[in-house]
Amino acid sequence: MALSWVEIDLEALRRNFFQARDRVFPGAHLLGVIKSDAYGHGMVSVARELAACGIDFLGVSKYWEAEVLLTGGINIPIIVLLGFEVPDMEEGVRRGVRTVAFRLDHLKLLSRAACVVGKSAKVHLKIDTGMGRLGVPCDKAASFLEEAFTLPGIEIEGVLSHFASADEPDKSYCACQVGRFRQVLQIMADSGHPIAYAHMANSAALLELPHSHFHLARPGIMLYGSMPSCASCSPLDLMPVMSLKSRILQLKEVPAGCTIGYGRTFITQKPSLIATVPVGYDDGYPRALSNQGRVLVGGKRAAVVGRVSMNLITIDVTDIPQSREDDEVVLLGSQGQERITADEIAGLCETISYEVYCSIGKNRNKLFLNASLIEGRK
């Protein structure tokens, strides 16, 4: 029996997917963002569930992630969002993986690889409309596109961009970005090169900027049960997909004045019942939760006392006297009527739910629940 483990509820994933699908602009397709091991949720299992739900595309960061999906039997279109590295170009083209492109020298190398393989490379060109990271600057888009369309073996399937602040209440900069993106699309239309897929909407834009859905929207964080921002006002009933659980390894009655953990940062103020739980920052549970985190035991909240160490935490269960050794402890997820969310943990750690999921998702013991039994099941 594992001392601590992560549970992934695939039924919750499906419910979140269908909420995304119900909100996308009519006629638009969906790309499920499953980079970084599906934000720690397990890339292949998540991809299989999304495929069963009818997702149109999957998005990964790097080509090796696409290889993992292909090896896992995933046969729907995959887009490598950071683009192919040069050594992967021929194999990527051969296997039909799509790639994002934003450098002309890479696009020329991809053209050469496609000619060697004898197969067209399907490419999505990235335009920087104001994020300031990857992408062809808008003022250079026309010349870039003019040359890109002349390259042999290159099939420009899509063009994309990325919002800088779609998760913030003020959407004025988003409107500016959409305007720049439309200008690039108009350049392409005027040149006689129709594009099958124009896309820039992430989860926040999918929910609150329907005019940005174009042909394809790219939900990510909402698939895993978190809102992209606490400022969002969209009425959704997203279900958290990930839970982190452990068990009480030892219970100990200690007197008042007892120090707990490294650095003796917590001192009991009264006779207390302290439980030691075999989970720590090696399992992705943030050290920043020392003396401020909460966990669930017996359906009630218990405080993390003392420092979070590499493999252990200590919790105060004095007010849960029915606690027993080997009882389940929920560090992320639900127990009874109580819930600890990734957003709650992120708030205490001054970070975002994305980082919480990615860190906890690296736990080596992952249990997948409620997998689809029937293709396309809802």
Buried (B, 14 or more C-beta within 10 A) or exposed (E): EBBBBBBBBBBBBBBBBEBBBEBBBEEBBBBBBBBBBBBBBBBBBBBBBBBBBBBBBBBBBBBEBBBBBBEEEBEBBBBBBBBBBEEBBBBBBBBBBBBBBBBBEBBBBBBBBBBEBEBBBBBBBBBBBBBEEBBBBBEEBBEBBEEBBEBEBBBBBBBBBBBBBBBBEEBEBBEEBBEBBBBBBEBBEEEEBEBBBBBBBBBBBBBBBBEBBBBBBBBBBBBBBBBBBEEBEBEBEBBBBBBBBBBBBEBEEBEEEBEBBEEEEBEBEEEBBBBBBBBBBBBBBBBBBBBEBBBBBBEBBBBBBBBBBEBBBBBBBBEBEEBEEEBEBBBBBBBEEBBBBBBBBBEBBEBBBBBBBBBBBBBEEBEBEBBBEEEEEE
